[in-house]
């Protein structure tokens, strides 16, 4: 299990802020899209994209997903199981960053 306080501390450090600045810069063209943020964590990317997009965030750690009640995107607690419960729908963009390193190597193929 990830230590959430350690992760929050990393996000407040210069390298954590730079990480998200780079991610946001790479996603700057996302506009009027339906977006899936799989493994959304604290929802930083989902929240950044939500003003101009319809964002659905899936995260297996409820403490992370629901840490900020003021976020304005759809939150779904779960993982691959949650994807099977979504109605058949189309996403213009699927984001999955900082996720696979937390998945055991033998399970990664299933996630792909």
N, C-alpha and C positions, 0 to 999 in steps of 0.2 A: 504494500500500500504506500502510496506517495505521501510524504509529509507535507501537508498543505501549507503550513506556516513557512517551511523552507521554500516552497514553490512561490508563495506570495512575496517572500523576501527577494527571490531571484528577479521577479517581475519589477521590483522597485529599483533594482540596480541598473547602471547604465547599459550593460549588455542585455538585460531583459527588455528595457525600453527600445534599444536598437533592434532587437529581434522583431518586435511588433511594428516598429516603423518600417522595416523592410517588408514584412508581410502585408501591411496596409498599402504600401507603395505598389506591390505586385498586384494588388486587387483593386486598384483605383478605377479601372474601367468597368467594374461591376455596377451596373445601373439598370434598374427595372428588371431584375432577374429573380428567379426562384432559386434559392441557394440552400444547400444542405451543408451544415458544419458538423461533421462526424467526429466525435471526440472533442467537443467544444470547450471542455474545461470550465474556466470561469466565465466563458462567453465573451471574451474581449473582442475576438474577430467578428463574431455574430453581431454584437452590439455595434461595432464600427460600421458594419454593412447594412444594418437594419433600417436606417433612415431612407435609403434609396432602393431597398430591395425587400423581398419577402423571404425571411430567413427562418429555417427550421434548424434547431440545434439538438443534437443527440449526445448525451454524456452518461457514462455508467456511474459516475460518482455524484450522487445527489447533493452532497455538501458543496461541491464545486459549482454545479449547475445552478443551484438555487441560492448561492451566496449573495447575489445582488437582486433584490426584488424589484428594482426600478428598471430593469432591462426590458426592451420592447420587441422581443422576438419570441417565437414559439419554442418552448423548452420541452424536451421529451427525455425522461429518465430511462436509460437502457443502453443497449449496444446493438449488435447485429439482430437480436430478437426484435428490437424496436423497429428496425427497417421492414421486417416482414409484416408488421402490424399497420404500417402506413398504407392508406389507399393507393392504388396504382397511380403514381404521379411522376411527373417529369421535373427534373432539376436542371437548370441551365448550367450551374456550377456546383461541384462537390468539393468541399475543402476538408482535408484530413491532414493537418500538420501537428507535429509534436505528439503523435499517437503511436506509431508502430514500434517505437523504442520501448513502450510499455506492454506490448503484446509479446508473449513468449514466441520465439522463432518458429517453433513447430506449428503455431496457430496462424501465422501471418498469411499463408497462402489462402486460408479460408476467408480472411478479411478482404483480400484482394478480390 
